[in-house]
């Protein structure tokens, strides 16, 4: 969603079907780390909501990083 100022905010959404609290918290920590490493890919002045799905529960950090980076580079080009 577009914002009136140049601030960028991120929200993470993850459901209980993904796993127990330990698993959900690990995925949220990993996603936050990926966002911090790749902030330049996100255009400024937007609110982002990242929904973490059940399929991300078995993949490695590198795969999760590649998926999110590929998603953002596709969205930026559009």
Buried (B, 14 or more C-beta within 10 A) or exposed (E): EEEEEEEBEBEBEBEEEBBEEEEBEEBBEBBEEBBEEBEEBBEEEBEBEBEBEEEBBEBEBEEBBEBBBEEBEEEEEE
